[in-house]
Amino acid sequence: ANQYLLFFFSFFSVEGFDEQKLKEIIAEGELDFDGWTKLISEVENFFHDEIENICLVYDSFLPEFPLCYGYWRRYADHMMRLCTIDKAVDVFERAVQSATYSIDVWVDYCGFSKYNSTQLDQTLNRTSWFGLKAHFFSLSLSVPQPNEKLYLCCMYYAPALLCSLGSLIFLLYDMSMIYVIFLEIIDRLFKRAMSYVGKDYLCHTLWDKYVEFEFSREQWSSLANVYIQTLRFPSKKLHHYYESFQKLVATWKEEMQCPNHMDLLSDPRVENEVSSCHTDAEISCIIKDLLDAYIGMDGIEALAKYLSIGKQFYREASELDEKIHHFEAGIRRPYFHVKELDISQLDNWHEYLNFVEMHGDFDWAVKLYERCLIPCANYPEFWMRYVDFMESKGGREIANFALARAAEVFLKRMPVIHLFTARFKEKIRDVSGAHIALLHYEKESDLSFVETVSIKANMEKRLGNFVAASNVYKEAMEIAAGKQKFDILPILYINFSRLQYMITSNSDAARDILIDGIKCLPHCKLLLEELIKFGMMHGGPRDIHVLDAIINDVISLRPSQGMDAKEAEEISSLYLQ
């Protein structure tokens, strides 16, 4: 990889840059992580405004290292600068498909969307002196569900349209509609992000942005719901969120003109009613009641329910936080890097996973495994453990998806994951998948030819494909004989004979394979020893004549014609025993 880089960088400093050479280096696929990052930096410097070459390096690098969230952000920045917002959105969508459980990717995506909504709002504010904006905002609320990407594109082009189109009233309506819908799109984006990373202990970075977003657009029902959701599960800022939640409740209590001495939770009926209010739909109903009946006893009762739910969530999350705090403290590198983790961090992840598996929350287990597989992406034991656990809990689709990512992206050059994949596919009766995995294993493995043949034949045997198992050995023996691999040919005959006896229990058929081997290699001590031992274990009186003839032929030859005297003596001694 370093040789490639030195050769490549010489084109920058001596001869100018050769684009064809860049394509050749990328096509070779020989760069390691450091080589890629250096190459990206050089291309960004040399081709600062040429999107084709920038795309070429990023589209080649990111499939190899999809968890490098900073490079997804850099790629999106280039798209925003040189192309259009829809191209940047495409990059972020690829990012969240490739690194779905990465907090950092979602923070960048949501932050990008929020920033662009602010830009559009500033554009609209510059036109507010016409006195029409608020009216058209209200009209836009009744607009049907839009195509999200279309409106993201419109949002980008809107400032230019403001300067170029003649119909200001139409444009204000269209701009207002776009802005309101765009805010709804961002809200859905936050919800989508939280569905994946909302149980991550470090999700406070995303919760903070979500709270800020809902506050900025003055959507109080959404803000009230977000505050409740921050208390559902332990996070680094759980106690801070509870303090903010209490301040919000206190503010509403004051605005409702509740007496200072009034205890919102003094009525036991409130506790009883909210004890089962855990679903999002039920919580939304309580928040709706709270805001619709803001003044009077109905509003106070709804606020009491809201407070009770928050306290219940916080109490449960705090109890769980105490149990997992030491695991979280042991995670010193939560992000991906090619550098190895130390043993203590790997052990900490295993212990954390043990705890979550015993806890019984399947959704949390999935999310913790996915979170673990960001810093531990290069460790096959975590992928294999994830697959086995998902399979044991009935999550075969999740197991297969994890296995595909491990074998095709993160560990594709590690033979152990391909062998594990083959055995897993065999176990679930995915025969074609098992065969494909074995081909990858054979390609990446440095095991001997004999071991690879044995693995393939044994798999076919376990699947009940006895003819296929025999054919594996027959084809292997033909290859070895054709290449004159006389050192491995006897082992193949012996293993084939044992397999044949195991499959058919036919001693004659198994013995005949050894005899065929001796005919091919008439002076092979290994085959002769195996034939004698086989005859001793499985042969009968009628086999003695066959063995006599073969052994006599071998030991009667002079050393110059066959095996040396010492080997002949050892064979004779073994036979006489």
N, C-alpha and C positions, 0 to 999 in steps of 0.2 A: 504494500500500500504506500509506503514512504517513497519507494522508487517511482511509483506513478505520480505522486505529488511533486517530487523534485523535477521530473520530466515535464509535468504540466506547468509548473510555475516558471520554468525557463521560458515558456512562450509569452509570458507577461513582460519579462524584463529584457529579453534579448531580441526576439523576432516580432514582438507584438502578439496579439492573441489569435489563436487558431480555433475557430468554432468547431470545426470537424474533430479536432483533437479532444475537445471537451466532450463531445458525444461519444467518442471512442472510449475515453476513460470511464465514463458513466456506464457504458454498455459492458465493459469488462467486469464490473461488479466486484472489484478488488479492494475498494476503499474501506477502511475501518472508520469508527466514529470520529476520531480526531481528524482523519483525512477528509471526511465529509464536511465537518464544520469549517475547516480551513478553506476547502473548495468553495463553499457557500459564501464565505466572507470575501474571497477574491472575486467571485463572479458579481457579487453585489457592488463591489468597488469599481470593477472594470465595466460592468454593464448596468450602471445605476438606473438608467431609464429604458432598458430594453427588456420588456416583460417576457419575451419568448425564452431567452436564456435564463432568466430568473425562475420562470416556471419549470424549465428543464431540470434544474438542480433540485428545486424543492419537491417536484413531483417524483423524483428519483430517491431523494433522501427520506422523506416522511413515511413512505410505505415500509422502509427498513427500520425506522425509529419513530413510530407513531406516538409515543408517549412524551416526546419532547415538546411540551406545550409552548415554550417560548418561540420555537421555530414556526409553529402554526400561526402565532400572533404576528411574527415578522412577515410571513407570507401574506396574511390578510392585509397588513399595512401596505405592502407593495401593490396589492390589488386595488386598494382604495386610492392610492396615489396615482397609479398608472392606468387603471381601468374604471370600473364602476362599482357601486355598492353591492350589486347582485353578485359580482365575482368574489367580493370579500365575504359575503354571506355564504357562498358556495364553499369557500375554504373553511370557514368555521363549522359548517355542517359536516364537512369531511372530518374535521377535528373531533367533533363530538360523536361521530360514528366510530372513529378509530380509538378514541380515549374517553369512552362514555362516562366512566366513573372518576374522571380527573376533575377535582375542584378547580384547579387553575385554568383549565380550558373553558369551563363554564363561566368563571369569573371574567375572563377575557371576552367571551362571546356576549355575555349580558352587559358588560361595561361598554363594549363597542356599540351595542344597540342603544343603550341609554344615552351615550354621548351624541349619537346621531339624532335622537329624538330632541335633545336639547338644542342642537343646531337648527332643527326645523322650527322649534318653538321661538327661537330668537328671530328667525325670518318672519314668522307670523306677527310677532310683537312689533316689528318695524312697520307693519301695515295697519296696526290697530287704530291709528288716528282716523281712519275712515269710519270708525264706529260700527263696523259691520261684523267683526270677527265673532263676537259672542253669539250673535244671532245664528250665524252659519255653523258654529259649534253645536248648537242645540239641534239644528236640522240634521247634522251628520250622525247623531246618535241612532237614528232610525235606519241607517244604511245597512243592507244585508251583509252577511259574512263575506269578507273579501278574499281574494287570492293574496296570501301574505307576501310572497316574493314580488308580485306586481306592485304592491304599495310600498315596499321597501325601495324599489327602483324609483317610483314616483317621488318618494320622499327625497331621494338624492337629487333628482332633476328639478325639483320644485323651485328652488331659488332662481334658476335660469329661466324657468317658465314665467316667473313673476315679472321679470324684466322684459320678456319678449311678447307675451300675449296681450291682446288689446282688451279683452273682456275682464275687467278687474273683479266684478261681482262674481262671475262664474269661477274665477280663479280662487277667490277667497273661500267660496263654498268648497271647491275641490281640495284646496289646501287644508282647510279645517277638517274636512272629512278624513283626509289622509292622516292628519296628525292624531285625531282621536283613535282611529283604527290602529295606527302604528303603536300607540300606547297600549292598546289591548294585546297587540302581537307581542310586545315586550313582556307584558304581564304573563302571557301564556308561556313565553320562553323561560321566565323565572320559575314558573310552576313545573315546567318540563325538567329543568335543571334539578330542582329539589326532589323530584320523583326518583332521581338517580343518586344524588349525593346528600340528600337531606339528613341521612343518618351518619354521615361522616363527622367525626369529632372536630375536624378543622373546617367545617362548613360555615363558620361564623363570618368568613370573608365574603361569602355569597349572601348570607342573611343580612349583613350590614348594607350591601348594595340594594337588596330587595326592600328593606325598610326605607332607605333613602328614596328609592324610586316611588314607592307608594305614597310617601309623605309629600314628595314634590308635586305629584298630580292630584293630591288632596282627595284620594279615594279612601275615605275613612273606614268603610266596611272591609275593604281589602287589607288596609293597614291593621285593623283589629284582628283579622284572621291571621295575618303574618305573625303578629306578636304571640298569638296562641301557639302557632306552629313551631316557633323557636323554642318552646318549652316542652315539646313532645319527647325530645330525645337529648341525651347528654351532648354537650358541645363545650368548646374551650371557654365560651362566653355565656354559658347557661345562667350563671348568677347575675351577670350584667343584664341579660335579657329579662330576667324576672323583675329586676329593679325598674327597668323601663316599662314593663307591663303594669307594675303597681302604680307608677306615675301616671300612666294613661288612664287607669281606673280612677285614680284620685282626681284627675282633671275632669273626667266625666261626672264623677260624683259631685264635685263642686258646681259644675255647670247645671246639674239637675237640681241644685239647691237642696241637697240632702242635709239633714242636721249633722253637725260634726260628730255627735256622740252615737250616731246610728251605725250599727254593725250590719253590714250587708249580708253576712252569713249567719245571722242570728236565727233565721227561720230554718228549722230542720228540713222542711219540705224542699228547700232549694237543693240541699245536699243530696236528698233522695232522688230528685228529678234529674240531676246532672250526672249521677253516678254511672249512668250508661251512655252518656252523650260523648262518644268518642269519634264518631264518623265525621268526615268533613261536612257532609250534608246537614247533620244535626247541629254542628257548630255554626254553620252558615245561617241556619234558621234562627238561632239565638241572637246572633249578631244583627240580623235583619230586624228582629223584634226590638232589639236595643236601640237601633237607630231610627226605626219607624215610630216608636213610642218614647221619644227622647225625654219628654216631660211627663211627670206624673208617676203613679205607682207602677204602671206597667213597665215604664222605662227603668225604674229602680229594681224591679224584680228581674228584668232581663240582664241588667248590669251585675246583679248578685250571682246569677247563673254563670255569666261570663267569667267573673272573678273566681268562682268555685272551680270551674273547669281548669283555668290557668293554674290555680294552686294545686289541683290534683295532678296535672301534668308535671308541674315543677317538682312536687314531692317524689313522684315515681322516677323522674329523670335524675334527681339528686341521689336517690338510693342506688341507681344503676351506675351513676358517675363514680361513686365511692368504690364500686367493685372493679371498674375498668381503669381508674386513674393511673395505677402503676403500669398498666400495659401501655397506655398512651404516652406516659413519661419515657418509656423505653424505645419509642419510635423517634429516632434522631434524624432519619432521612426519609420523609414521606413521599418524595418525588423520585422519578426515574433517573438513573445514571448508570453508565457502563461500568463504573468502578464497583468493586465487590463490597458487599456489606460485611461487617464484622460478625463473628459468631453470636455475640450477645444479642444483636438485633434480630438475627434469624431465629434464635431460640425464643425471643420475646414474641415474634409473630406466631410461632407454633403454639405457644402457651395461650396467646390471645384467641387464636382460632379454636383451641380446645375448649376454652371458656364459652365462646359463643355457640359452638356446636351443642354444648350441654345446656345452654340457656333455653334453646327450643324455639327461637324466633328465626324462622327460615329466611324471611326477607332480609333481616339483619345479617344473617350468615352469608348470604349471597353478596351483599354489599361490602362486608368486611373482607371476604375473599377477593373481590374485585379491587378493593382499595389496597390490599396486601400485594396484589399482582402488579401494581405500578412500581414500587421500589424493588420488588422481588421477581420482576418479569424474566430475568435470566436464570432463575433457579427452577429446574424441572420438578423438584420434589413438591413445590407448592402447587404447580399446575396439576400434577398427578393426584395430590391430596384433594384438590378442589373437584376434580372429575369423579373420584371415588365417592366423595361425600354427596355430591349432587345425585349420582346414580343411586346411592343408598336411600335417598329421600324422595325418589321418584322424579327427579329433575333431569331426565335424560337429554332434553333439548338444550338445557343450559350446559350440561356436561359436554355434549357434542360441540357446542359453540366454543367453549373454552378450549377444547382439544384442538379444534381447527385453528384457533389463533396461536396456540402454542406451537403446533407443527408447521404452520404455514408462514408465521411471522417471527415470533420471538425466539424460538428454539429450533428453527428449521435446519440448522447445521449440527444439531446434537442427535446422534443416533439413538440415545436412550428414549427420547420422546417418541420417535417413530416406532420403536419396538413396543413401547407402552401403548401407543395408538393401535398398532396391529392387534395386540392382545385384547384391548378393550373392544375393538370392532368385532373381533372373533367372538368375544363373550356375548355381545348383543346380537350376534348372527348377521352382522353386516359383512358378508364375505368379500364383496368387491372392495369395500373400504379397508378391510384387513390386508388384501393383496396389494393395494396401492401403498399402504403404509409400509409394508415389507420392502417394496421396491425402493422407497425413500431411505429406509434403514440400510439396505444393501449399498445404496449409493454413498451414504454419508459414513458408514461404518468402516473401521479399519480391522474388523474381525477377519479371520481366515475364511477362505472359500468353503471349507468343510463345515465350519460353524454356521455359516449363513444357510447352506443347503440343509443342515439339520433343523434349523429353526423353521424354514419354509415347509419341509416335509412333515414335521411334527404338528404344525398348525393344520395342514390338510388332514392329517390323521384325526386330530381332535374334532374337526368339522365333519368327519365321516366320509371325506373324499379319499378313499383308499387308493383308487386308481391314480388320482392326481398326486398323492403322496409318493407312490412308486415311480411315477413319471418324473418327479423332481430328481430322484436319485439316478434314474436312467439317463436323463439329459445331462446331469452333472458328470456322470461317468464318461459320457461321450465327449464332453468338453475337455475333461482332464486327459483322456486318452489322446484326443486330437492334438492337444498342446504338449503331450508327452510329460505330463505332471505325474511321474511314477512315484513320487514321494507321498502324494495324497490319494492316489487311486486305490491302494489297499484299504485305507480308512473308509472310503466311500463304499466299497464292497462290503466291508464288515458292518457298517451302520445300516446299509440297505438290507443285509441278511437279518439283522436283529429286528428291524422294522417289519419285514415280511413275516417273521415268526410271530411278532406281537399282534399283527393284524389278522393273520389267517390261522395261527396255531398249527401250521403245516410245516413240520420239520424237514420234509423232503424238499419243499420249495426253498426254504431258507438255506438248506445245505447246498442245493444246486447253485445258488448265487455265489457262494464261497468257491465252489468248484470252478464256476465260470471265471472267477477272479484269478484262480491259480492257473487256469489255462492261458489267461492273458499275461500273468506275471508268474511263470512256473517256478521260480526260485525265491519267492517272497516268503521270508520266515514269518512275518506277521500274519499272513493269510493262512499259512499251514498251522500255526499255533491256534488260530481261531477255529479252524476246521476240526482239529483234534479235540479242543475243549467242547465244541458244539456236539461232536459225536459222543463224548463222554456223558454229556448232560441229557441229550435228546435221542441219541441213536439206539438202534436195536441190533440184534444179531445180523440182520441182513445188511447193515451199514458197514460191518467189519471188513467185508471183501472190498468195498469201495475205498475205504481208508487205507487198507493194506496196499492196494495197487498204487495209490497216489504216493504214499510215504516211501514205498520201495523204489519207485521211479526216482524220487528225489535223492535218497541217500545212496543209491547205487551209482550215481554219476560221479565221475572224478571231479575234484575241486575246480579244475580248469573249465569244466562243462557246466557246473552249477554253483551251489553255495559252497562256502569254504568248509573245511573239515569240522571246525568247532561248532558252527551253526548246525551242520548235519547231525552231529553228535547230540546237541541239545534237543533237536526235533525228535530224534530216535528215542532219547531218554523220556521225553514227555509222552510220546506215544505208548511206550512200554508200561508207563504208570497206569 
